[in-house]
Amino acid sequence: MPELPEVETVRRGLTRLVQGATIDHVDVYYRKMVTPEAEVFTADLIGRQIERIDRRGKYLLFRFSGELTMVSHLRMEGKYDVQPTGSPITKHTHVVFHLTDGRDLRYTDTRKFGRMRLVPTGTEGTVLPSLGKLGPEPTADTLTLAYMQQIFRKSHKVVKPFLLDQSKIAGLGNIYADEVLWLSKINPLTPVDELTDAQLETLRQSIITEIGLAIQGHGTTVHSFSTAFGEAGQFQNHLHVYGREGEPCERCGTEIVKIKVAQRGTHYCPRCQPVPLDALEALQDD
C-alpha cells in the first residue's frame, strides 16, 4: 500500500500537472469507486476548477472551486496519470476526468480498492471519521516529543503495530515502520510504555528524517507504485532493513531476520535491536 511519501509524491506531481485545470466532464466505469452515486458525482464536478491538491496522512484532497473536495484514497494499487483526451484507456482505468484543455486525468486500479468521495470542503473529518481521527503528520512542527511521551505512556501495545495506527501518527506504514525502528535501534516487539524519553526522541527524529528523505526520493517502489508522471520511486534503493531478510545488517553485519508482528511482515537486526526480555520469553514459549 502506498505510504505517506508515495502519496505526497503523487500530490506534488498532480499539482504540477493539473492544478488550475477545469473539469469538462467525468466518466465513471466502476461505479462502486465513487460516492455519491456516479450520476451525482459526475454532475457535481462539471465546470469545476481544481484549485489545489492537499494531502492528509495517506489521503489526497482535491480542492475544487465552489467549496467542494474530493477525498481520494489509493489503497493498494491506485494510480493517477494524465493523458491526451481520446487516447486509449486500459481495462484497469475506472474514472476519467476530462479536462477542458484537451487532457484527461485518469485513475487506474488493478484491484479496484481505491475510493473517491465528494464532500463539502471543511467537512472531510466529519464525513470520513477515519480521516478526522488521524494523528499528527510526521513533521518537526506537528510531531512533538511531548505528544509522543503522552500517547506512548498510555499504552502497553508493542511498538510496531502502535506505529501503524494512523490515529497515533499519520502516514506510517509497514515499510517505514521497520526502517525507523532499525534507525532507532528499537526492537519491534518493545512495549511502547517501556521506551525511555531518549528512545522516544531518537524515534521521533528517525521518523521525521526518514519520511523527509523518502519524499525527496519520490517514495518507494516495492511492487507497482509510480508517480503521477509514470515514474517509479527511488527510495527502495536506500532501505536499510525492509525486504533484506538474510542479508547482513549495515551497522553490525548480523543477518537481518523477518518475523510476523500483528500479522505484518517485520524486519529487524537481532543484535542492533535486541528483543526485550519479556517478549523473548513469550517467543520461546511459542
Phi, psi and omega in degrees: 000133176304135179257184187308312181300323179291317180294320177296322177297317177298316180301314181295321178294316179294326177300317179293327187273318192232359177299131183093349180285157181245139180281126173275306174198171185229137172249129177246118182260343176231100192295330182292348185282340187240151174220132002290190184305155191307320182296319179287318179305309183291320181295322183292337186265346182300127176082000181273146178264141173280100185284321175193170178232120179254175175218141171224115186060236179260011180263138168266138181238103178277114181266112180261156173301155182080020175059046177238135180237136172256117176270122184236128175242124184284340184053230189278315192231011185292143180215144170249143169211166182241129182225159175296139177302134180099345178287152186301144174258156180271169179290345179259010175275121189246335177220132179234121176262105180280123182265156183286351181264013177088017177238162175241136165264115187245141177246123178241150185198107184295332183259352179063027181273338184297154180221148177230136181221129177270130179218156172299133181304131181101348181254007187306313183290337178277314181291323179245093183305325180298328177286320181291336183267003182300142175285183181294153174293150182279065177237162183299326183284324188262328181262090184269157176296321180300319178296315181296319177301319182296310186282328181287330181287342185271357187228151173249011178295149177290156196289327183299302179294333178298317179292333180279349180284109186294342177283347178268306177221128185281136166100345180282133176237193189298316183297307187285336173297314176300317183296313184289329177291321176295315179299327183270356182060040179247129178289140182296345180265005181288128174297137188293330181282358176262356178284135179283167177300322179295319178294320179296319178294320176297316178298316179302311181296323179296317179299309183298314182293314184294318179295320178298317179293322179295323177295317178299326179274011177064028175085181184245126174260108175254319179240283188225012181297139170216158180284177178295344177265008179079014182262146176284148172292163185245352190288345176300338179284354183239013179287138183268328189223322184298130179075011185247025179303137182088348178266158180287141175298137181296334183273315190235351179086354178292146183292129176292136179246160178234129177229175174258126174232119183052043177067015179244135174302129188226129184248138177200168177259120183298334181272312180288332183234070184299143180289132176302148186304314182293325178290324179296318179296322178295319179295321180292324177295326178291000000 
